[in-house]
Amino acid sequence: MRGTGAGLFAAAFLAVVFAAHVIIVPSTKVEESFTLQAVHDLWTYGIRPSGLAHFHLPFWAGRTTPNNVALPLVLVALAFIVRNQRMYMGLALLASTAVVLRLELLGIAIPCYLAAWLVFRRPLLRLIFVGLASCVAGLVLSLVVDSYFWQRPFLWPEGDAIFFNVVEGHSAEWGVSPWHMYMTQALPRLLVAAIPMTALGVIACPRDRTMALLVWIAGVHVALLSVLPHKEWRFILYTVPLWNALAARGMHRCLAYPGGILVVAGVLATSAAQCVLSVAASALNYPGGAALALLHEHVRTAAHVHIDTLSAMTGVSLFQSTHLARTSSSWVPTLEPTWIYNKTESPHLDLCLFTHMLTERACPAAFREMTAPIQALAGFQFVRPAAYWTKVRAAGLRLAAWRAWLPVRFATSDAIHVCERVDVC
């Protein structure tokens, strides 16, 4: 019962933390746009393919952003596999999720299938059958569902994405990183203060088959993805819970030594501080969303707004477009009067069409600045103790001034100009 109560408390605490992140940083960036816009269109137009609108680029057709959509399925599958309970169900879930959502999950599926064969002594032929059957089932599901929504026969988005990014090599257009990037840059940023405890957990793992299995799965996944030239931290996101489990084991071992509790408390405090600082910095990293919110606040009449690329990439979304004309059956409400949100990309825009503009450049001649340019994060520096206490005393206990309690000062720069037309065309 005590374990159940502790588990419920931990789950509730995590839910509160997740909700706080969303409330403090409500906007989204381009990496999340495919899933976000798809959900908006489903809620607005239903499941009729004629009512859906997306940009048909194979890179995005493979749903390169919903790593977090796949993550819960991956964790459930790993729980089945690592505990040696419902092994085949976990393996099937992992393989089908890879085919439908993220083919990079093959980097986790491969070590899991090898562990099932070599460690848990499952029959090789049965493992092959489970893997192939699960992949075929996932492929059929993807072909049916995605072909319907995209109105293209025999469409497999993940296959298109892999062909576009890996076979044709277009992923290099998004940047090339050295082979060691995940180990020397991505994982240290993801794990932060937990790294020493993770290392301690790895050292202790030879005496614990479960911990050794976590190291095997996470290590192979990182190693396989390190071969690809284009690297992003979200591609190895699925391994973070595994490294954290190893860190927890390391903390447990650390508590056995004198003064270990102080070390553990320091690690937890450092991780919490890093989390708060990251959230505060992230809240300043969505100038497009902030600009559109300001426009909604000050403009009460019908408007035709042009949204440039930077604005669209830094917070503007269909959900935030509260005055967008939607069908009467839409689950997403529309505020009156309706607006036109225009994201046309052309060097020859007819500015006479627009009443307002969100742009990273200065306002054109026929427009004026509605307010000071929206700021975006440019960097930060730690505040000296004397200046810090002065800042805290000036802020007091006002909730709105919570950033003043942080021992850093965020530097910002002009990012988005909010423009209003003043000359009649």
JONOR-V550034 format. One record per backbone hydrogen bond with DSSP energy under -0.5 kcal/mol. CO is the residue of the C=O (numbers start at 1). NH is the residue of the N-H. If there is no record, write none. Layout:
# JONOR-V550034
((CO	NH) (CO	NH))
This chain:
# JONOR-V550034
((1	5) (2	6) (3	7) (4	8) (5	9) (6	10) (7	11) (8	12) (9	13) (10	14) (11	15) (12	16) (13	17) (14	18) (15	19) (16	20) (17	21) (18	22) (19	23) (20	24) (21	25) (28	315) (29	32) (30	33) (32	36) (33	37) (34	38) (35	39) (36	40) (37	41) (38	42) (39	43) (40	44) (41	45) (42	46) (43	331) (45	48) (47	49) (48	51) (49	52) (54	56) (55	57) (56	58) (57	60) (57	61) (58	62) (60	63) (65	67) (65	68) (66	70) (67	71) (68	72) (69	73) (70	74) (71	75) (72	76) (73	77) (74	78) (75	79) (76	80) (77	81) (78	82) (79	83) (80	85) (81	84) (86	90) (87	91) (88	92) (89	93) (90	94) (91	95) (92	96) (93	97) (94	98) (95	99) (96	100) (97	101) (97	102) (102	105) (103	106) (104	107) (105	108) (105	109) (106	110) (108	112) (109	113) (110	114) (111	115) (112	116) (113	117) (114	118) (115	119) (115	120) (116	122) (123	127) (124	128) (125	129) (126	130) (127	131) (128	132) (129	133) (130	134) (131	135) (132	136) (133	137) (134	138) (135	139) (136	140) (137	141) (138	142) (139	143) (140	144) (141	145) (142	146) (142	147) (143	147) (144	148) (145	149) (146	150) (147	151) (147	152) (152	155) (154	156) (156	160) (157	161) (158	162) (159	163) (160	164) (161	165) (162	166) (162	167) (163	168) (164	170) (165	171) (169	172) (170	173) (171	174) (172	175) (178	181) (180	184) (181	185) (181	186) (182	187) (185	189) (186	190) (187	191) (188	192) (191	194) (192	195) (193	196) (194	198) (195	199) (196	200) (197	201) (198	202) (199	203) (200	204) (201	205) (202	205) (204	207) (205	208) (205	212) (208	212) (209	213) (210	214) (211	215) (212	216) (213	217) (214	218) (215	219) (216	220) (217	221) (218	222) (219	223) (220	224) (221	225) (222	226) (223	227) (224	227) (225	228) (229	177) (229	231) (232	235) (233	236) (234	237) (236	239) (237	240) (239	243) (240	244) (241	245) (242	246) (243	247) (244	248) (245	249) (246	250) (247	251) (248	252) (249	253) (250	254) (251	255) (253	256) (254	257) (257	260) (259	262) (259	263) (260	264) (261	265) (262	266) (263	267) (264	268) (265	269) (266	270) (267	271) (268	272) (269	273) (270	274) (271	275) (272	276) (273	277) (274	278) (275	279) (276	280) (277	281) (278	282) (279	283) (281	284) (282	285) (284	377) (286	290) (287	291) (288	292) (289	293) (290	294) (291	295) (292	296) (293	297) (294	298) (295	299) (298	300) (303	305) (303	340) (304	355) (304	356) (305	307) (305	342) (306	308) (306	358) (308	312) (309	313) (310	314) (311	314) (311	316) (312	315) (313	30) (314	288) (314	289) (317	321) (320	322) (321	324) (322	335) (323	339) (327	330) (331	333) (339	325) (339	341) (340	305) (340	342) (341	343) (342	307) (344	346) (346	349) (349	351) (350	353) (351	354) (355	421) (356	306) (357	359) (357	419) (358	308) (359	417) (364	367) (366	422) (366	423) (368	420) (374	415) (374	416) (376	413) (379	411) (381	409) (384	388) (385	389) (386	390) (387	391) (388	392) (389	393) (390	394) (391	395) (392	396) (395	398) (398	401) (399	402) (401	404) (402	405) (403	406) (407	383) (409	381) (411	378) (411	379) (413	376) (416	374) (417	359) (417	419) (418	370) (418	371) (419	357) (420	368))
